[in-house]
């Protein structure tokens, strides 16, 4: 397990899937804001690629996020779009509603940075988030990410186009603070 100050990132367990499906992906508004496509219901027990980990998939690494105190599941974290040639990847995370506002997002980003820069040897990490997602913007900027641009009206979310903010962090600008 990779450890931060408050959370750990571990492999996805089978019993995580129903909780993540119910609390993150069955929430139409949350899922519509987090995904790049339209929300659609999934059949219980189906092999939803957002939840089920394919260990052979080289382009992404999916983690379950747990509280260090007690080991309670609090969300998901992903390093995706891994480009080994250009040594770059994207960061994504989703916290269960009960885990929001506790500083877990900032800690998850820190641990993903450690994983990307130290474990994987990447040069660049990138985050794209909706411009009104102040929690993700704060978490990224607290970890040294810099706003590099705004993608105007690039996300169709619940009946309207929204702007996305593009943030980047280079290995040489990263300040390692997470305990891992």
N, C-alpha and C positions, 0 to 999 in steps of 0.2 A: 504494500500500500504506500502511496505517496502521501506525505502529511504536510499540512500547513499549520497555522496557529490554532484554527478552529475546526477544520474539516480534513477528511482524508478522501483520496480518490482511489477506488478499488475496482476490481473487475465486476461486471454486471452479474448479479445472481438471479436465478430463475424467479425467486419470490419477490424481487424488486419490480418485475414487469407489471403485475396487476396494479401496484401502487402508482407507478409512473403513468400507466395508461389512464387510470381514473383521475389522478390529481393534476396531470399536465396535459395529456393529449386528448382527453374527452372534454376538456374545457375549450369550447369553440373559440372564444375570444383570445385566450392565451395562446392556443395552438396557432391561430391565424396570424398572430403577431410574431410568433417565433419561427414559423416555417416559411419557406419561400414559395409554397404552393397553397392552394385552397384546402381548408379543413375538410376531412372526410371521415366518416365513422369507420372503425375497424372492428371486425368480428372478434369477440373474446376468444383467446387461444390462437389467433392467427399469428403468423411470423412477421409482425410489423417491423420493417427494417430500421425504424427510428429507435426501437427498443431492444430487439434481439441482436446480439453481437455476432458477427461473422468473423471468426478469428483469421480467416484467409484474406479478408479485405485489407489491403495495404494502404488505402487512401485515407483511412480514418481510424481513430482509436477512441472508443467510447468507454467512459467510466461511470460508475455510480458514485455519488457524493454522499458521504456519511459524516455525522458529527463525531468528533474524536471522543467526546464524553458520551459514552453509551452506545455508540455505533448506529444511531438511528439514521435511516435513509432520509436525505433532505433534497436530493435532486440528481441531475445528470450533468456531465461535462464531456466535451468532445474536442479533440484536435482533428480537424477535417481538411479535406483538400490538400493533403500532404503532397508536396512537390519536392521529391528528393533531389532533382537536378538543380533547381533554383534554391533549395534548402529553405522553403517557406511553407507555412500552413495557416489555417484559420482557427480561431477559438470560438466555441459556442458553449453555452450553459443554460440550464433551466432549473430553477429552484421551486420546490413545492410551496404553495401559498403560506403554509405555517412556518416556513424557513426564511421568508423574505424580511428584509429590514434588520437583520442581525449581523451584517458584515460578512456573511458567508460568501457572497459573490466576489468581493475583493480578494478573499482568501483563495477561492477556486481559481481565479485568474492568475494569482501568484503561483499556485502549484502547477497550473498548466504551462506557465512561462518556464518554470524549472524543468518540467518534462520536455518541452519543446527545445529549449536552448541547451540544457545540460545532457539530458538523456538521449535526445534525438540529434543534437548537433545542428539545429536549424539556425539560419541567419536572420529570418524575419517572421514575425507573427502578426496576424491581421485580425481585426474585428469589424464586422459590419453590424450596425444596430439601428433601430428606428430612432429618429431624432428626438422623440419624446420619451425614450427609455432612459430616464435620468439615472436610475440605479446602475445600469450597465455602463453608461458613460462615466459615472463616478468610479466604478470598479476598475475600468480600463485605465483611466487617467491616474488613479492612485498607484497603479503598477507601472507607470511611465509611458503608457501609450499616448501617442500624439495624434490629434485630429488632422487628417490629411486631405479631407474633402467631404463634400456633401453630394450625394447622388439624388438629385431633385426628382421628386415624384416617381421613385423607382420601385416602390412596394405597394401592391394592391392589397389593402387590409380592410376587411369588413365594409366594403362599399366605397372606399375612397383611396386615393393615391397619397402615400406618405413619403417624406424624405428619409433617406438613410444616411448615417454618418459613417465614414470610413476612418478607422484608426489603425495605426501601425506602430510596431516596436521592433527595433533592431537589436541583435544580440549585444553589440558593444554599448548600447544605451541602457540596457537592462541592469537593474540593481537587485541582485539576489538577496532576498530577505526571508523567504519561506524556509521553514524547517522541513526537510524531506527525508 
